Amino acid sequence: MTSTNRVVLLSIACIAGGIVIGFLIGWFTRPSEESPPAAPPPITDNFAEQIRDEIKESNIEEFLRYLAKEPHIAGQEVDEVKLVEYMKTKWQEYGFHVEVHPYDVLLSYPDKNDSNIISVLLENGTEIYQSEASEKILDESQISDKVTNPFNAYSGTGDVEGYLVYVNYARVEDFIELKREFGVDPSGHVCISRYGRIFRGSKAILAEDNGCIGLILYSDPIDYTVPWSGVYPDDWYLPGTGAERGNLHIVKGDPLTPQYPAIDTAWRMYENETQLPKIPVTPIGYDDAMKYLSRMGGSAVPNEWRGGLNITYKLGPGFEGALNETSKIKMHVTTKNQRAVVHNIFGYITGHKEPDRYVLIGNHRDAWVFGAIDPSSGTAALLEMARSLGSAVERGWKPRRTIILCSWGAEEYGILGSTEWVEEFQKLLTSRSVAYLNLDLAVIGNYTVDMLASPNLNEVILESSKTIPTPHESEITEGRYTMYDTWAHRLPKDPSDPQSVPLIKTLGSGSDFTPFVQVAGVSSLSTVYTYDESIGISYYPVYHSVYETFDYVKKFVDPDFKFSKSIVQLIGEVGRRLIDSPILPLNCKDYAAKLQEDKNSFIAHYKKLLVEHGFDLKQFDYAIGNFTAAAKELHNKIKQIDMTNELKVRAINDQLMQLDRAFIDMNGIGERINFRHVIYAPGLHDSYASSAFPGLVDSLFDIKADNNQADRWREVERQYSILLYHIGSAASTLREVVPVKGYSNYNK
């Protein structure tokens, strides 16, 4: 027998033997007929990969198709009954325990039988050039009998008549320039402003403060279209009949129960005691705005005030030409406030080792109309995340800390649902919350990640993004394989540095992270896949309009839902690390570095003014230097910690997660009692954008023009002292049990 034949016979014998042995093992270990089949063995590692890879584009698409099928405005049946039941059922199916929390809040709606209308009123009482009551239906995706016509929630109600004045974006600086430079006093007139740059509620309050008797808002084509493209339904840009709905409430949460939850035992203010606007306000499309702006009299506006309409923009007041100066603008606004019950939904899985430590992930549910982008792209993402997390638990994952998924009600009315819940449970949340991760919208474009976060979350965000595949095939051909690579390339923190990390902004307001940051001091993030901002538009074009449908998303924004998938994967991985890491991945050194950056920017802008008035800026240097040293000491201590000592691990984690609490001033920032974070909060006249050192910056605003210099500088001194105190106080929380280095160690 040749050696080759021997090898063949030996192989056959081994195979036959293996079959026999396998049969015998299977026979003797088979389950009895009474026993259920054995469950698949639990996975003991690679849960990060499993949670990431479980996310499916097709599921997100089907969730979104259902969620955006019909309008679901807050306080009405679709959002408060149908979608509540849908979310409950899905989360329970995925293994979450579900609870629903109702709140009785003040909402606002237009009269269904008497629409808000703008018109030109001739001297003889005839009304011409009436605005459209509803947006034009451009394809069948906008057809529904549940669509609420364009309005601004919490507007004043009634009819007003007056000459028209153009006020640009209705910012503080616009009103100042209008009066000081152009000699136009808007008092007693109806004002018209384009949307953008600041929160619409700030526009309304500023218009009222400047004596306007009414305010018309419109989306100018320069901010919501581009010259080289068409508009919806041919492209994703805003058509001329599109009108942006939105609330005017600048104090977040239920207007009638500020600082306290809108529960059964709540004491409520009267409406005339609130800070809601008193003047009528309503939005229109730019086709309608053209009717009025093209006929205005007065001086031509400066170049930077010009919009994108093919007209000569003029300041007013009033009209010229055939209409003559006796014609006025008439506003007929029927929007009224009413109480309604809204619902928050919570799905949670209790932590295995630290059940009293919460990682919260949330998105609001209500929309002005169909809301396929805002918020339903985020709601669909949250549902798919729930399915993935639940699947991991079913396969053996035991999350270390408790996961809480949150579906918020009535966010569009001024962040009501989340604010009421945080106000009700703030004592609990301040002691137990690790972080809050917010998904208002998952996608508004398909360019790159837009991230806002508390600085101590920067590292875990960036490291997590390195594990997510880029959704851009074109980036892969350029050697950029991860979300991090694409993000760093398309939106770098330092565009002049090829090795720059991606840009992460700080948090202002405008979504459900606000009460977590500003009331409870919980470190938070909020993210979305965004468009290329270099095209120059103000925001995604069909924002809060009837055109924000499933078909719009499918056709223009995320056809394959791969960008939505990437955002779910990113939030899932950041969440998993916060849930499972024995030492919380919260980097206080990153917080210190951001404080230093912001201090340098602040000093560069205000140094001359402050030094002239005797401020010792070395105190600022010392406070941040002290904080930086404390952060380094804590992280050096973490490197040496005995990980088997659960008590020490717990103590370190408490220091890490409590940091943002130390920046909370319970007195509020200046007169803004609803904003309390002294390091990062919205600007005084813009409820969206973040301002570093907001109390101090607010006190310095336009200070040279104030006649009462002594009182103004006294307030600057107070705000400077408050800021330095809180930075020193935060530093003390990072040190040993008995702090020995405080601000009192400062020596000139």
Buried (B, 14 or more C-beta within 10 A) or exposed (E): EEEEEEEEEEEEEEEEEEEEEEEEEEEEEEEEEEEEEEEEEEEEEEBBEBBBEBBBBEBBBBBBBBBBBBBBBBBBEBBBEBBBEBBBEBBEEBBBEBEBBBBBBBBBBBBEEEBBBBBBBBEEEEEEBBBBEBBBBBEEBBEBEEBBBBBBBBBBBBEBBBBBBBBBBBBBEBBEBBBEEBEBBBEEBBBBBBBBBBBBBBBBBBBBEBBBBBBBBBBBBBBBBBEEEEBBBEBBBBBBBBBBBBBBBBBBBBBBBBEBBBBEEBEBBEEEEBBBBEBBBBBBBBBBBBBBBBBBBBEEBEEEBBBBBEBEBBBBBBBBEEBEBEBBBBBBBBBEBEEBBBBBBBBBBEBBEBBEBBBBBBBBBBBBBBBBBBBBBBBBBBBBBBBBBBBBBEBBBBBBBBBBBBBBBBBBBBBBBBBBBBBBBBEEBBBBBBBBBBBBBBBBBBBBBBBBBBBBBBBBBBBBBBBBBBBBEEBBEEEBEBBBBBBBBBBBBEEEEEEBBBBBBBBBBBBBBBBBBBBBBBBBBBBBBBBEBEEEBBBBBBBBBBBBBBBBBBBBBBEEBBBBBBBBBBBBBBBBBBBBBBBBBBBBBBBBBBBBEBBEEBBEEBEEEBEEEEBEBEBBBBBBBBBBBBBBBBBEBBEEBEEEEEEEBEEBBEBBBBBBBBBBBEEBBBEBEBBBBBBBBBBBBBBBBBBBBBBBBBBBEEBEEEEEEEEBBEBBEBBBEBBBBBBBBBBBBBBEEEBEBBBEEBEE
